[in-house]
């Protein structure tokens, strides 16, 4: 099997090219939406998420422990226990209900409350081998998500040192040459440019897109004004090493930086979609998105944007 390319999701259905065989395109009324699944038992199954018709990308989170010589650990305890092969049933859901519809599924490393670090080349090698063998074209005795071959790796890093993330990106891209499998890379930094942790890695130019989190960051989140957001957005899209940018927002009105979706559309997205680097919207996270209907309101906006992600 091969990994798949990300779909373009404009106003109408499109046909796309993947590594070997193009999966069905996603039909959407507006822009690509990315979200996170795996952190709350009340969010429903990944099958449910992919059946909503809202998402082009679902990030599974998180591989939340790694580094310092440790074996990486996937935490999906809100749903199942990977340590006792309790999550292998997810492989079928990912393949049948997500990937067959053209929805891309990534494994996300790090997260907002993990215990992770990269302190050496050995740590990089251990993590890269773990990812390749457990979620992509390699082999492992017990693959946490069964036989599913995922589409990429998301770097959600907001702690640890600033070193080695670029080396990890390079190592994963080198794995892409194996088995005709192209591993997509996503970076999900905080909104201040350049990012403290992923800035050097992003400058490799190896990330297919960047999901910029415009929330929980006082320097550039929405605070009643869009000025700070727009200032940093301009920096991200001006960076010649950044190919596509997603506008990262929180779906919870309780979090700092929350912006009402209609206000986001009227005062930010209408301009953002004019950039050739506009990739879509990242909505954090699935549970709060379902409760608030945030993505539904974004999808209801019949944008004229031709949202295209690199193939």
C-alpha positions in Angstrom: 0.0 0.0 0.0 1.0 3.6 -0.4 0.3 6.7 1.5 -2.2 9.1 -0.1 -1.9 12.7 -1.1 -4.1 15.5 0.4 -7.2 16.4 -1.6 -8.0 19.8 -3.0 -11.4 20.9 -1.6 -12.7 23.9 -3.5 -16.3 24.9 -3.9 -16.9 21.9 -6.2 -15.7 18.3 -6.2 -12.2 17.8 -7.7 -10.1 14.9 -8.9 -6.7 14.5 -7.4 -3.6 12.4 -7.9 -2.1 10.3 -5.1 1.1 8.2 -4.8 -0.4 5.3 -6.6 -4.2 5.5 -6.9 -6.4 8.6 -6.3 -8.9 8.1 -3.5 -12.4 9.7 -3.9 -12.4 13.5 -3.7 -14.1 15.2 -0.8 -17.2 17.2 -1.6 -17.3 20.4 0.4 -19.1 23.7 0.2 -16.2 25.8 1.2 -12.7 25.3 2.7 -10.6 22.4 4.0 -11.1 21.8 7.7 -8.6 20.0 9.9 -9.4 18.8 13.4 -8.1 16.6 16.2 -9.5 13.3 17.4 -8.6 11.1 20.4 -8.6 13.3 23.5 -12.2 13.0 24.7 -14.4 9.9 25.0 -17.6 12.0 24.3 -16.4 13.1 20.9 -17.6 9.8 19.3 -15.6 7.4 17.1 -13.3 8.3 14.3 -15.8 6.8 12.0 -18.4 9.3 13.3 -15.9 12.1 12.6 -15.3 11.1 9.1 -19.0 10.6 8.4 -19.9 14.2 9.3 -18.7 15.5 5.9 -17.0 18.4 7.7 -13.4 17.4 7.7 -10.7 17.0 5.1 -8.0 16.1 7.7 -8.3 14.3 11.0 -5.3 14.3 13.3 -5.1 11.4 15.8 -3.6 12.7 19.0 -1.3 12.2 20.6 1.9 10.3 20.7 2.6 12.1 23.9 5.6 10.5 25.4 9.0 10.1 23.7 12.6 11.2 23.9 15.3 10.7 26.5 15.7 7.1 25.3 12.1 6.1 26.0 9.9 4.1 23.7 7.2 6.4 22.3 3.7 6.1 23.7 0.4 6.7 22.0 -2.3 8.0 24.3 -5.9 7.3 23.2 -7.1 6.3 26.6 -10.2 8.4 26.1 -11.2 5.7 23.6 -9.0 2.6 23.9 -5.7 1.4 25.3 -3.0 1.0 22.6 -0.6 -0.7 25.1 -2.8 -3.9 25.1 -3.7 -3.8 21.4 -7.1 -2.3 22.3 -7.2 0.1 19.4 -6.5 -2.1 16.4 -10.2 -1.9 15.4 -9.5 1.7 14.5 -7.6 0.6 11.4 -10.8 -0.5 9.7 -12.6 2.7 10.6 -9.7 4.8 9.2 -9.5 2.9 6.0 -13.2 2.3 5.3 -14.8 5.5 6.6 -12.0 8.1 6.3 -9.4 7.3 3.6 -11.9 5.8 1.1 -13.7 9.2 1.2 -10.4 11.1 0.6 -10.2 12.2 4.2 -6.6 12.2 5.3 -5.6 10.8 8.7 -2.4 11.9 10.4 -0.7 10.8 13.6 0.1 13.8 15.8 3.1 13.9 18.0 3.5 16.1 21.1 0.3 17.8 22.2 -0.6 20.4 24.8 -0.1 18.1 27.8 2.5 15.6 26.9 5.9 14.5 28.2 8.2 14.7 25.2 11.6 15.8 24.1 14.3 15.1 21.6 17.7 15.3 23.1 19.9 13.4 20.6 20.1 11.8 17.2 19.3 8.5 18.9 16.0 10.0 20.1 15.2 11.1 16.5 16.0 7.7 15.1 14.0 5.9 17.7 10.9 8.1 17.2 11.2 8.1 13.4 11.5 4.3 13.3 8.6 4.0 15.7 6.4 6.1 13.5 7.4 4.4 10.3 7.0 0.9 11.6 3.7 1.5 13.5 1.8 3.8 11.2 3.3 3.7 7.7 5.1 1.3 5.4 7.2 -0.5 8.0 6.3 -3.4 10.2 5.8 -4.0 13.9 4.6 -7.0 15.9 1.7 -4.9 17.3 0.7 -1.9 15.2 -1.4 0.3 17.5 -4.0 1.1 14.8 -4.0 -2.2 13.1 -3.2 -2.4 9.4 -4.1 1.2 8.6 -1.4 3.1 6.8 -1.7 6.7 7.7 -1.1 9.8 5.5 1.3 11.8 7.5 2.7 13.1 10.8 1.6 16.3 12.5 4.2 18.1 14.8 2.1 19.7 17.6 5.1 20.8 19.7 4.8 23.4 22.5 7.4 22.3 25.0 10.9 20.6 25.1 14.1 21.9 23.5 14.2 23.6 20.2 16.7 21.1 18.7 16.3 18.0 16.4 12.8 18.7 15.1 14.3 19.6 11.7 16.3 16.4 11.8 13.1 14.4 12.5 11.4 16.1 9.6 14.3 15.2 7.3 14.4 11.6 8.5 10.6 11.1 8.0 10.8 12.6 4.5 13.6 10.1 3.7 11.3 7.3 4.8 8.9 8.6 2.1 11.2 7.1 -0.5 10.5 3.7 0.8 7.6 1.7 -0.7 6.5 4.5 -2.9 4.9 6.0 0.2 4.9 9.8 0.6 4.6 10.9 4.2 3.0 14.3 4.5 4.3 16.6 7.2 2.2 19.1 9.1 3.5 21.6 11.7 1.1 23.1 14.2 2.9 26.0 15.9 1.7 28.9 17.9 0.9 32.0 16.0 4.0 34.1 16.7 6.4 33.9 13.7 8.9 32.3 13.9 7.8 29.6 16.3 10.0 29.0 19.3 10.1 25.2 18.9 9.4 24.5 15.3 10.9 27.5 13.6 14.1 25.8 12.5 12.2 22.7 11.3 9.8 24.8 9.3 12.7 26.5 7.6 13.7 23.2 6.0 10.8 23.7 3.7 9.8 20.0 4.2 6.4 20.7 5.8 3.5 20.4 3.3 1.5 22.8 5.4 1.4 24.7 8.7 -1.6 25.0 11.0 -1.0 28.2 12.9 -2.7 28.3 16.3 -4.3 31.8 16.7 -5.5 31.0 20.2 -4.0 30.7 23.7 -1.2 33.0 22.6 -1.7 36.6 23.9 0.7 38.1 21.3 -1.3 37.2 18.3 -4.7 35.8 19.2 -8.0 37.5 18.7 -8.6 39.9 21.5 -11.6 41.9 20.2 -9.4 43.1 17.4 -7.9 41.1 14.4 -4.9 43.4 14.1 -2.4 41.0 15.8 -3.8 38.0 14.0 -3.5 39.7 10.6 0.0 40.9 11.4 1.3 37.4 12.1 -0.7 35.9 9.3 1.1 38.2 6.9 4.4 36.9 8.2 3.5 33.3 7.8 2.3 33.6 4.2 5.3 35.7 3.4 7.7 33.0 4.5 9.1 31.3 1.4 9.7 28.1 3.2 6.0 27.8 4.1 3.8 26.3 1.4 0.3 26.3 2.8 -1.2 27.8 5.9 -4.2 26.8 7.9 -5.9 29.3 10.2 -6.0 27.6 13.6 -8.9 28.5 15.9 -10.5 27.0 19.0 -14.1 25.9 18.9 -14.5 26.6 22.7 -15.6 30.0 23.8 -14.0 29.2 27.1 -10.5 29.3 25.6 -8.4 32.5 25.2 -8.4 33.8 21.7 -11.8 32.4 20.8 -13.5 34.2 17.9 -17.0 33.7 16.8 -17.0 31.8 13.4 -19.2 34.4 11.6 -16.9 37.1 12.8 -13.9 35.1 11.7 -15.4 34.7 8.2 -16.4 38.4 7.8 -13.2 39.9 9.2 -10.4 37.4 8.5 -11.2 34.6 6.2 -12.7 36.7 3.4 -9.2 38.3 3.0 -7.2 35.2 3.9 -8.6 33.1 1.1 -7.1 35.5 -1.4 -3.6 34.2 -0.6 -2.3 31.4 -2.8 -0.9 30.0 0.5 -4.3 29.7 2.2 -4.9 26.0 3.0 -8.0 26.0 5.2 -9.0 26.2 8.8 -7.8 24.0 11.7 -10.5 23.7 14.4 -9.4 22.6 17.8 -10.8 20.1 18.7 -13.4 17.6 17.7 -15.4 17.4 20.9 -15.8 21.2 21.3 -16.4 21.5 17.6 -19.4 19.2 17.8 -20.8 21.0 20.8 -20.4 24.5 19.2 -21.1 23.7 15.6 -18.0 25.8 14.6 -17.0 23.8 11.5 -20.6 23.6 10.3 -20.7 27.4 10.3 -17.5 27.6 8.4 -18.7 25.0 5.8 -22.0 26.9 5.4 -20.0 29.8 4.2 -20.1 29.4 0.4 -16.6 30.7 -0.2 -15.3 31.4 -3.7 -11.9 30.2 -2.5 -10.1 27.5 -4.5 -8.5 25.8 -1.6 -5.6 23.6 -2.8 -3.2 21.6 -0.7 0.1 20.4 -2.2 -0.2 17.0 -3.7 
